[in-house]
Amino acid sequence: MGPFISASKIAMVILSITIFFCLYRAVSGPTMLDRVIGINIIGTKAVVIFVLVGVVFKNGFFFDLAMVYALLLYVATIGFVKYLEFRRLDK
């Protein structure tokens, strides 16, 4: 299990670094769609990091946290896109 743990730590570092590239796209995206996609990718990478932290520390709480965060991210993205399309949330 030792090599898998070190590979997980390396993957967490690489994912953390690539989050900054997505943050750049989210801040400087030419369209609103680029910004939404950038923020969604950051959230998805955070979910993967939560799962990897759960594997490294052998703690199931991080898996639950990743699941809840993924569900919240999905609902927030759908709501934001709906708001962008209709300019209201009650339709």
TORPA-4810 file (N, C-alpha, C, O; in nm, 3 decimals):
<nodes>
NODE_1_0.082_-0.118_0.000_0.000_0.000_0.000_0.086_0.125_0.000_0.034_0.234_-0.023_M
NODE_2_0.214_0.114_0.025_0.304_0.228_0.032_0.317_0.305_-0.099_0.303_0.428_-0.099_G
NODE_3_0.344_0.238_-0.212_0.356_0.312_-0.338_0.226_0.381_-0.380_0.229_0.487_-0.442_P
NODE_4_0.113_0.321_-0.345_-0.015_0.380_-0.381_-0.038_0.510_-0.303_-0.092_0.606_-0.356_F
NODE_5_0.004_0.512_-0.177_-0.011_0.632_-0.094_0.076_0.744_-0.147_0.031_0.858_-0.154_I
NODE_6_0.199_0.714_-0.185_0.286_0.819_-0.238_0.237_0.867_-0.374_0.250_0.986_-0.406_S
NODE_7_0.181_0.778_-0.454_0.124_0.821_-0.583_0.002_0.909_-0.560_-0.022_1.003_-0.635_A
NODE_8_-0.075_0.879_-0.456_-0.190_0.962_-0.423_-0.147_1.102_-0.379_-0.212_1.201_-0.414_S
NODE_9_-0.041_1.109_-0.304_0.010_1.240_-0.260_0.061_1.321_-0.379_0.040_1.442_-0.385_K
NODE_10_0.127_1.256_-0.471_0.176_1.325_-0.592_0.057_1.373_-0.675_0.058_1.483_-0.729_I
NODE_11_-0.044_1.290_-0.686_-0.164_1.329_-0.761_-0.233_1.449_-0.696_-0.282_1.537_-0.767_A
NODE_12_-0.237_1.453_-0.562_-0.296_1.568_-0.494_-0.220_1.696_-0.522_-0.280_1.802_-0.541_M
NODE_13_-0.088_1.688_-0.525_-0.007_1.807_-0.554_-0.030_1.853_-0.697_-0.045_1.973_-0.722_V
NODE_14_-0.032_1.760_-0.791_-0.054_1.796_-0.932_-0.193_1.857_-0.951_-0.207_1.957_-1.021_I
NODE_15_-0.294_1.798_-0.889_-0.429_1.854_-0.899_-0.437_1.992_-0.836_-0.506_2.080_-0.888_L
NODE_16_-0.367_2.013_-0.724_-0.367_2.144_-0.661_-0.302_2.249_-0.749_-0.347_2.364_-0.753_S
NODE_17_-0.198_2.211_-0.819_-0.132_2.306_-0.909_-0.220_2.337_-1.028_-0.228_2.452_-1.070_I
NODE_18_-0.287_2.236_-1.084_-0.369_2.261_-1.202_-0.497_2.339_-1.168_-0.561_2.394_-1.258_T
NODE_19_-0.533_2.344_-1.041_-0.648_2.427_-1.002_-0.620_2.574_-1.034_-0.713_2.647_-1.068_I
NODE_20_-0.496_2.616_-1.023_-0.464_2.757_-1.054_-0.485_2.789_-1.202_-0.522_2.902_-1.235_F
NODE_21_-0.461_2.693_-1.290_-0.489_2.717_-1.432_-0.639_2.734_-1.455_-0.682_2.819_-1.534_F
NODE_22_-0.718_2.653_-1.386_-0.864_2.666_-1.398_-0.912_2.796_-1.335_-1.007_2.858_-1.383_C
NODE_23_-0.847_2.838_-1.228_-0.882_2.965_-1.165_-0.853_3.081_-1.260_-0.930_3.177_-1.265_L
NODE_24_-0.745_3.072_-1.334_-0.714_3.175_-1.433_-0.823_3.181_-1.540_-0.865_3.290_-1.579_Y
NODE_25_-0.869_3.066_-1.585_-0.977_3.062_-1.685_-1.107_3.115_-1.627_-1.184_3.182_-1.696_R
NODE_26_-1.132_3.086_-1.500_-1.255_3.134_-1.437_-1.253_3.285_-1.418_-1.358_3.349_-1.426_A
NODE_27_-1.137_3.342_-1.394_-1.128_3.487_-1.373_-1.122_3.561_-1.505_-1.189_3.663_-1.520_V
NODE_28_-1.044_3.514_-1.599_-1.022_3.589_-1.723_-1.094_3.531_-1.843_-1.063_3.567_-1.957_S
NODE_29_-1.190_3.443_-1.820_-1.261_3.382_-1.933_-1.332_3.487_-2.016_-1.396_3.577_-1.962_G
NODE_30_-1.322_3.478_-2.147_-1.386_3.581_-2.229_-1.539_3.576_-2.223_-1.605_3.678_-2.242_P
NODE_31_-1.596_3.460_-2.198_-1.742_3.450_-2.190_-1.782_3.396_-2.052_-1.699_3.343_-1.978_T
NODE_32_-1.908_3.412_-2.021_-1.959_3.363_-1.893_-1.955_3.210_-1.888_-1.936_3.152_-1.781_M
NODE_33_-1.971_3.146_-2.003_-1.965_3.000_-2.007_-1.825_2.950_-1.969_-1.813_2.850_-1.899_L
NODE_34_-1.720_3.020_-2.015_-1.584_2.982_-1.976_-1.566_2.994_-1.825_-1.498_2.911_-1.764_D
NODE_35_-1.625_3.095_-1.766_-1.613_3.113_-1.621_-1.685_3.003_-1.546_-1.634_2.951_-1.447_R
NODE_36_-1.804_2.967_-1.592_-1.880_2.860_-1.527_-1.807_2.727_-1.538_-1.799_2.652_-1.441_V
NODE_37_-1.754_2.699_-1.654_-1.680_2.573_-1.673_-1.554_2.570_-1.587_-1.522_2.467_-1.529_I
NODE_38_-1.483_2.683_-1.579_-1.364_2.689_-1.495_-1.395_2.663_-1.349_-1.322_2.588_-1.283_G
NODE_39_-1.502_2.722_-1.298_-1.540_2.701_-1.159_-1.587_2.557_-1.138_-1.559_2.498_-1.033_I
NODE_40_-1.657_2.500_-1.234_-1.703_2.363_-1.223_-1.586_2.264_-1.222_-1.588_2.166_-1.149_N
NODE_41_-1.486_2.291_-1.302_-1.368_2.204_-1.303_-1.292_2.214_-1.171_-1.242_2.113_-1.121_I
NODE_42_-1.284_2.335_-1.115_-1.219_2.350_-0.984_-1.293_2.266_-0.880_-1.230_2.199_-0.798_I
NODE_43_-1.426_2.270_-0.882_-1.503_2.190_-0.787_-1.483_2.041_-0.807_-1.474_1.966_-0.710_G
NODE_44_-1.477_1.998_-0.931_-1.455_1.856_-0.959_-1.318_1.810_-0.910_-1.304_1.701_-0.855_T
NODE_45_-1.217_1.893_-0.931_-1.083_1.858_-0.882_-1.080_1.856_-0.730_-1.008_1.775_-0.671_K
NODE_46_-1.156_1.944_-0.666_-1.163_1.942_-0.520_-1.226_1.812_-0.470_-1.183_1.758_-0.369_A
NODE_47_-1.327_1.764_-0.540_-1.389_1.636_-0.502_-1.288_1.522_-0.513_-1.281_1.437_-0.425_V
NODE_48_-1.210_1.522_-0.619_-1.107_1.418_-0.636_-1.002_1.428_-0.526_-0.955_1.326_-0.476_V
NODE_49_-0.965_1.550_-0.489_-0.867_1.568_-0.382_-0.923_1.517_-0.250_-0.851_1.455_-0.172_I
NODE_50_-1.054_1.542_-0.222_-1.115_1.489_-0.101_-1.109_1.337_-0.098_-1.081_1.278_0.006_F
NODE_51_-1.134_1.274_-0.211_-1.129_1.127_-0.217_-0.986_1.078_-0.193_-0.965_0.981_-0.120_V
NODE_52_-0.889_1.144_-0.253_-0.750_1.103_-0.232_-0.705_1.125_-0.088_-0.630_1.044_-0.034_L
NODE_53_-0.750_1.231_-0.025_-0.718_1.253_0.117_-0.781_1.142_0.201_-0.720_1.094_0.296_V
NODE_54_-0.902_1.102_0.167_-0.965_0.991_0.237_-0.888_0.860_0.223_-0.882_0.780_0.316_G
NODE_55_-0.830_0.840_0.105_-0.749_0.719_0.083_-0.620_0.725_0.164_-0.580_0.627_0.227_V
NODE_56_-0.555_0.840_0.162_-0.427_0.853_0.231_-0.445_0.839_0.382_-0.368_0.768_0.446_V
NODE_57_-0.546_0.904_0.439_-0.567_0.899_0.584_-0.656_0.784_0.629_-0.678_0.765_0.748_F
NODE_58_-0.709_0.707_0.533_-0.796_0.593_0.563_-0.914_0.636_0.651_-0.944_0.574_0.753_K
NODE_59_-0.979_0.744_0.608_-1.090_0.799_0.684_-1.210_0.814_0.591_-1.202_0.884_0.490_N
NODE_60_-1.319_0.749_0.623_-1.437_0.751_0.539_-1.511_0.883_0.538_-1.594_0.908_0.451_G
NODE_61_-1.482_0.970_0.636_-1.548_1.100_0.640_-1.521_1.181_0.514_-1.609_1.254_0.467_F
NODE_62_-1.402_1.171_0.460_-1.368_1.247_0.340_-1.445_1.200_0.218_-1.472_1.279_0.128_F
NODE_63_-1.481_1.072_0.214_-1.563_1.022_0.105_-1.704_1.080_0.113_-1.763_1.118_0.012_F
NODE_64_-1.757_1.087_0.235_-1.888_1.149_0.254_-1.884_1.297_0.217_-1.974_1.349_0.152_D
NODE_65_-1.780_1.363_0.259_-1.763_1.505_0.228_-1.754_1.527_0.078_-1.812_1.622_0.025_L
NODE_66_-1.682_1.440_0.008_-1.670_1.451_-0.138_-1.805_1.431_-0.205_-1.837_1.500_-0.302_A
NODE_67_-1.883_1.337_-0.156_-2.016_1.311_-0.215_-2.109_1.431_-0.196_-2.178_1.472_-0.289_M
NODE_68_-2.111_1.486_-0.077_-2.197_1.602_-0.050_-2.152_1.722_-0.133_-2.235_1.793_-0.189_V
NODE_69_-2.022_1.744_-0.141_-1.970_1.856_-0.218_-2.002_1.840_-0.367_-2.033_1.937_-0.435_Y
NODE_70_-1.994_1.718_-0.418_-2.025_1.693_-0.559_-2.174_1.719_-0.586_-2.208_1.775_-0.691_A
NODE_71_-2.260_1.679_-0.495_-2.403_1.705_-0.514_-2.434_1.854_-0.508_-2.513_1.904_-0.589_L
NODE_72_-2.373_1.925_-0.415_-2.392_2.070_-0.406_-2.338_2.141_-0.530_-2.399_2.236_-0.579_L
NODE_73_-2.226_2.095_-0.580_-2.168_2.153_-0.700_-2.261_2.133_-0.820_-2.278_2.224_-0.901_L
NODE_74_-2.319_2.017_-0.830_-2.412_1.989_-0.941_-2.534_2.079_-0.934_-2.573_2.139_-1.034_Y
NODE_75_-2.594_2.089_-0.816_-2.715_2.171_-0.801_-2.682_2.318_-0.825_-2.760_2.389_-0.890_V
NODE_76_-2.570_2.365_-0.774_-2.532_2.505_-0.793_-2.506_2.536_-0.940_-2.543_2.643_-0.988_A
NODE_77_-2.443_2.445_-1.011_-2.416_2.467_-1.153_-2.545_2.471_-1.233_-2.562_2.558_-1.319_T
NODE_78_-2.637_2.379_-1.206_-2.765_2.380_-1.276_-2.841_2.509_-1.246_-2.898_2.569_-1.337_I
NODE_79_-2.843_2.550_-1.121_-2.911_2.674_-1.085_-2.849_2.797_-1.149_-2.921_2.887_-1.193_G
NODE_80_-2.717_2.801_-1.156_-2.650_2.917_-1.214_-2.673_2.924_-1.365_-2.695_3.032_-1.420_F
NODE_81_-2.668_2.811_-1.430_-2.692_2.809_-1.575_-2.838_2.844_-1.606_-2.866_2.913_-1.703_V
NODE_82_-2.928_2.797_-1.522_-3.069_2.832_-1.540_-3.089_2.983_-1.520_-3.165_3.046_-1.594_K
NODE_83_-3.021_3.039_-1.422_-3.030_3.184_-1.400_-2.974_3.261_-1.519_-3.030_3.362_-1.559_Y
NODE_84_-2.863_3.213_-1.574_-2.805_3.281_-1.691_-2.898_3.276_-1.811_-2.904_3.370_-1.890_L
NODE_85_-2.970_3.166_-1.823_-3.057_3.153_-1.941_-3.185_3.235_-1.926_-3.224_3.304_-2.021_E
NODE_86_-3.249_3.229_-1.812_-3.380_3.293_-1.796_-3.376_3.423_-1.716_-3.474_3.498_-1.716_F
NODE_87_-3.265_3.452_-1.648_-3.251_3.568_-1.560_-3.347_3.563_-1.442_-3.375_3.665_-1.380_R
NODE_88_-3.397_3.444_-1.411_-3.479_3.421_-1.293_-3.476_3.273_-1.261_-3.447_3.191_-1.348_R
NODE_89_-3.505_3.239_-1.137_-3.493_3.099_-1.094_-3.627_3.030_-1.074_-3.629_2.911_-1.041_L
NODE_90_-3.739_3.099_-1.092_-3.867_3.038_-1.063_-3.932_2.967_-1.181_-4.043_2.916_-1.165_D
NODE_91_-3.871_2.962_-1.297_-3.929_2.893_-1.413_-3.901_2.746_-1.407_-3.942_2.672_-1.496_K
</nodes>
